[in-house]
């Protein structure tokens, strides 16, 4: 549902403007005007005697008025009383009570006068009275001894206070005494008992009086009430009186109603118009009377009538003269009725019909002051001028008094004055001030210029033009700068100058001009009107039903004018949302998490803008499983039935569909509950059938669409009387477990079926079709009896009867059983086998005589097994198979046989005891079948035009193989198949060379074996002939080599395979689980430079070819060199540099060979370093094929290379490449080269160790490292 609020807002604005019309000619404060009383204290002013007394009197006027007071009709000179002060620029009096003054000394009637040069205004007569809260007068209260059923009134009689106190009754624990139709408090404060009951006995009936003004509570002495019941009263009388004086106290008797208040049959009541009328009737009687109210000759006023105090009080609010009449209260119980008539008269203090309004006149104008009031009796109208009765006021030739009207003609400036109208009768008075102000003023507009008004489309627009002038100006409205005057029904022109557009539209937007003119001038003002689109809720919240602890959302999607900023507020049941984190307010929705029962209610979305408001509501119903029923009661107990009744629990907003009744047998199965019955959800009683000798307890479960309630509390227990069993055991059977016995079994009765103590069973049996007597035994606490010494498999008649201590159950029905079975005696004869095909045979046999079965014939079993495979002539482990054929069948099918095999079978009869002897074995053979597929097909030795095929014979030949069938066909690059070729191969072959094939061609082969029966399933393979004799069958990449530097590596490889391959290089950090990084090689080059590597890091690398799935080289591992101090120019790929390095390497090699030879001849010749020059930046590390070499050691100090001393530039120098080293020569071999490649280093006898620049290794560098130090 959706509720529009924008119209209400517009109506409120309209009312506001219309109220302003009353003061449309309020004189601006900058102009001379007589005084006007703006604020004053109430006529009847009750003050707190402990606080200062403030008597208000505020007024306005020009010049500002002066104030004076009268007290009790005489001038009150406040200057002579130190306790009284008047507020500055005000007439308000402050009487200081808190500093020694007494409020009682200032009781009286006060009146304020505000006066200036243009007149005097007076206030109402203000009666000042201090509040009073006197103590309760002490009195001796006698205990109230009352007979049960009598009426009683406990009188309160509170002290007279000002204002009257509020009365209530409580006990010593300050708990309010409970009230009801029987016990209630009257309007006078007394406590009325229509009839007393024993529970009314107590000693602390206390009446309290609360005085709100002084915030005090007075307490009456406790009242004691003792209620005597009839039995106790008779006992008391018998104990205290002689036999001659004893009289019988009557038992509690019912009485017809008697009114306790008001007394008599009639009474009168006078109430004033506008007040609340309270009428009361309280009656005594037993049973407690019920009160009903009627108005004689009319109806009780609708919407203003209320019943209180259990209908003992009739309340009519805002009464008027029409409510006068006779009101009758009727008290009724089952014995009769009583009534009382109250005659109500509604009087009225004076009330305004037309109160006088201020007059602003220009010199020479006419006017009137009207003062009209009504009341009952009709009030008297009197006039005063400036606070003086007009009869003795100074004469004014321009005025004339005519009853309730003063007529002014041709007023002059001296005619300005304040007139008072007094309307009074015996119930009160009205006093109104109205001034006549004679001014000559040109028009002025009080509304601000260019004021902006904003309204919602299709709602009223009210454009203000507050004005003043004397004479009163005329007002005209225009739209636009040069628009014509506004007229017509589409506009409403109010007396206060307001222009109303009843239904503003979008085209009403614009500028409006208000023009005010009188004889003294003219003025205009412009205002702006904007008409906005209305706010709408385009998706309202919807009715929701949610289960307890669920989640629910309400939507509130809005559309609004783009210039307005809406705010959305959610309410629950017209109040704020609970302060609970479960309530989540979104932009356009409300979500409630984990819903509980308290969340049930109406949720309202309110959208507010500065101009309008709309709302939409939806109801949330929280459903749950019902609460359990309660107050279970058993009535109408009989031997075999009882009536159960209950009170349903709360259905939790989901109607109860049915009730489930369960019972517990406390005698036989305590703690176990059984289903009894169920009834519809509208039923709360049920007649239950019972069994004898059961200690019943019942419980009830309520069911609704959500689920089942918790079980109710159990009912009281009800033990039914014992009786004979109603039924006998069920499922009686007789089956022998041995060839010479009969086992009789039955299902025992449950505890509640026993119907009494001493449950036993009478078991009876006799052989069928034999004239034997019944044999019987009586057993207890068992469900089986074994009869021994019976013939084998003989039918017996059996019956089992229940009995208890009270007698037998009805005669049981008989069942047929059999004594025990024995194994069959003979085997089936005439067994024949008919072979249907290579895998299926049919076997026939003759049935055995039933007498030889010696039990229940269950069927026949066929045992069969394969003796040998005829094609292999080899025996194997015999695996017998069994097929069972139920019933008295004479044939069966044997599926799943193996072709071309020899089988044996026999047949046996089966009963409940087991199998009989086997028939003689019968031999049969299965014919040939088609073979299985060859065990394998392998294609080897591909050449340009031939392929070699090898195969294995079928695992299951299923006969004698006659041949093999080979079919093959070529497959082109688009996987299309060529012509099919078929070849028949002798059965004794196991290989074949296919010749005259096309080179480099893929072929598909189909191969299968044959017997005389037909072809078996085939096996397929594919193979390819090669392109030429010297090339391998598949392409490959080999000899991947790496030459690594500090931040890059040169990768090279060899490729064998088809032309136009597109290569790629994959690399990654060695030992890392990260994915390989891939670089594409442009063209068909067989080398690639990896850049951006990390110095001093081991990498793995491999090379692959695009388009060949899984075709990659093996992995290689290399390590980049350590970081150098400086690298400026990368010239590693320059041809001249590579040649230069080769020449330098060759010279170094020759030099080292010479040194090695000389060393062998004459000892060590350490190289002395003469010059420690830095590297030429053009020099790059050398590759393996550039002739670089590792470090050497001499024959006396032969050491392996240490880690970290290997050449870091290309990682190709290995420990096994050379065992010679220059370590013993120190680190002085910092070779330097001229541009022509000659070596200019010199030998030195000094052996030093200093690290090469840019190398962090602490070991002696090799010559190659020395070269790297120049890079």
Order of alpha helices (4+ residues) and beta strands (2+ residues): beta-alpha-beta-beta-beta-beta-beta-beta-beta-beta-beta-beta-beta-beta-beta-beta-beta-beta-beta-beta-beta-alpha-beta-beta-beta-beta-beta-beta-beta-beta-beta-beta-beta-beta-beta-beta-beta-beta-beta-beta-beta-beta-beta-beta-beta-beta-beta-beta-beta-beta-beta-beta-beta-beta-beta-beta-beta-beta-beta-beta-beta-beta-beta-beta-beta-beta-beta-beta-beta-beta-beta-beta-beta-beta-beta-beta-alpha-beta-beta-beta-beta-beta-beta-beta-beta-beta-beta-beta-beta-beta-beta-beta-beta-beta-beta-beta-alpha-alpha
